[in-house]
Amino acid sequence: MKKVLVLLALFSLPVLAEESPFENLSQYFNYLPNAVHKNWTPYKAGKDYEVTVQFRVKKNGEITEPKIIDSTEEKANKSVLDAVKQGAPYKPLPDKFPGDSVNTQVQLKYINNAATSEV
């Protein structure tokens, strides 16, 4: 019975290591915008726009207080907030991070690629 428990413990170590591969906040802040972006279904506008969202990430990857702090297209704000919420919980903060949470901002940009033609 002990051998089975030891094997299970050894098997779970790589899984835990994969969940939080970040050694520092710089690596984490490179990961976070991509994680938000992959959950984003942009509001289709007839123009380019940018939306900046701010939220707090807890040590375990849960988020609190998402809010729009800057937007050039108000109709897109809901889609950005939804993307942040749908991605949660995110990967945990680096083990060496001393705080309980970190406040962050993510900016999402929509570039209107619609071809225009004049007759």
N, C-alpha and C positions, 0 to 999 in steps of 0.2 A: 504494500500500500504506500509506503514512503517513497519507493522508487517512482511510482506513478505521479505523486505530488511533485517530486523534484523535476520530473520530465515536463510536467505542465508548467511549472514555474520557469524553467529554462525556455520553453517554447514561447511564453508570453513576453519575455524580455525584448526581442526584436520588434514586436508589435508596439510596445510602449515607446521604444526608441524612435520608431517611425512617426508616431503621432506628434512628437515635439522635437524635430531635428534642429531647432534653432539654437545656436550658441550665443547670439546677441540680438539686440533689438533691431539692428540694421538689417539683418537677414529676415526678421519677422516683418518689418515694414516693407520689404520687397515682396513678400508673400501676400500680405493682406489686400492690397488693391486688386491683385489678380483673383483672389478668392471672392471678393465682392463682385468684380466684373463678370465672372462666369455665371452668376445668378441674375444678372441684369437683363431684362427685356426692355430696351429703350423705348421711350415715347417717341413716335415717329413725327418729327417736326419737319417743316419745310425749310429749316435753317439749321446751322450749327448751334450747339449750346454746350454749356458746362454746368455741372451741379457739384457742389462740395458738401459732403455730409460729415458730421462729426459724431463720434460715439466713444464710449469707454469700453475697453476690453479687459475683462477680469483675468486673473492668473490662469483659470481653467478654460479660457476661450469664450466664455459667455459674454454677452454684450449688454450694455445698458445705455439709456439716454441718447438714442440716435436722433439727430435733428439736422435739418438743412441749415447751413450757415451762409451759403452763397449760391445763387442760381440765376442763369440768364434765360431760363424757360420754366416758369412756374408750373406748367402742366406736366413737366417731367419729374417733379419732386417726389411724387408718390412712387413712381417706378424705382427711383434710387433708394428710397427708404425701404421698399419691399425687398430689394436686392440685398441690402445689409441684413435685414431680419431673416431672410431665407437662408443665408449662409451660416447663420449662427447655430450651434456654437462653432467658433473657429478653432484652429489648433491652439493648444495652450501656449502661453508666453514662455520664453526661455527659462529653464530651471534656475539659472543664475540671476534672473531678474529679481531685485530685492523688494519691489512693491507688490501690492495686492492687485493693482490694475494700472492701465495706462490710457490716457486720452489720446485719440488719434483722429486724423481727417483723411478722407479719401475723395479724390476728385474724379468724376466720370465725365467724359467728353463724347458728344454725339456729333459726328460729321455727316452732313447731308450729302450723300453721293448721288442723289437723283439727277439724271441727265436732263438738261434743259435744252430745248430746241426752239428756235424762232422760225416762224413761217413767213 
